[in-house]
């Protein structure tokens, strides 16, 4: 896989994650939260499998993104194990205040760069 294709796929997954997040914020049902979980888990697996394609200037941003998603996943798993929600259950999930925040600046820069350069 070439480097540009890797970056395009990452941005496409990030876009899908953000769409799912907006859906969840408007309709806080477990099924919508689970969609975010599935997309983010797939994205982390993809990045880790292809990490050799990450440009050196982007390494720190990707590390923060993966660390954020893994922390979010662990907290999500704990919540699901405690509440055992059904798809149509209200599922209000808030990130632990001590968790690494979403690296929004890095993600926006990455999205803008890929959309400009194709």
N, C-alpha and C positions, 0 to 999 in steps of 0.2 A: 504494500500500500504506500502510495506516495504521501509526502508530508501535507500538501494542500488538501488532498482528499480526506486525510485524518482530521484536519482542522474544520473542514466543511461538515463532516459528520458530527463532530463535537458540537458545533454551533447549531446544527439542526436538532440535536437532542436537547440542548439547552433551551432552544426556542419551544420545543414540545413540552419541556418541563415547566416553563413559564406560563404557557397556555393552560396546562393542567392546574398550576397553582392558582391562576386567576379564576378558573372554574371552581376550584375548591373554596376560595375565599368568598365566592358568591353563593355557594351551596356546600356547606360544611358537612357533607355526608362521608362516611367511611369509604365508599367506592371511589370518590374523587381523591381522597387522600392516598388511597392505595395506588391509584394511577400515577401520582407523583412518585411514590415509592418505587414502582416498577420501572419507570423511565430513569430515575436517578441511579438505581442499582445497575441497570443496563449501561448507563453512561460511565459509571465508575469502572465496571468490568472492561468496557471498551478502551478507556483511557489507560488503564493498567496494562492491558494486553499490547497496547501500541505505544507505550511510553517512550520508546526509543525514537519516536518521531517528533517529540516535543522539542521545540527550540529552547536553547539555553535561557534566553530572556524570559521565557514563559514558565520555567520550572517552578518558581515560587508560587505563582498564581495557581497552577494546576495542583500543587501540594495543598494549598489552602482549600481549593474546591473539593478535592477528594477527602480531606480531613473533615470538612464541613458535612459533606454528604454521608460519610461513615458515621459521624456522631449523630446526625439526624436519623439515620437508619437504626442505630442502636436504641435511641430514645423511642422511635416509632415502634420497634419490636416490643419494647417493654410495655408501652401503652396498649398495644394490641393484646399481648399476653394477659394483661390485667383486666381488660374490659371485654375481650372476645366479641368485637362488634360485628353486626350484620351489615351488608352493603348499604341499606337505607337508614342506618342509625346515624344520628348526629355524632360527629367525631371532631371535637375541638382539640386541636393539637398545637401546642405552643413550644417553641424551641427553648430548651433549658437556658437560662440567662448566662450561665458560665460556658456555654458551648461556643465554639468558633462561629462567628457570623458568616453569612453567605458573602463571598467575595464579589460583590456587585460591580465594583469598579473594574476589576479584571475581566469579568464576564462581559460587561458592556463594551469594553475596549476590544475584546476578542470578537464579539459579534460585529462591531463596526468595521474592524479590519477585514474580516472575511467577506462581509457584504460589499465592501468597497473594492476588494481585490478579486472577488469571485473565487 
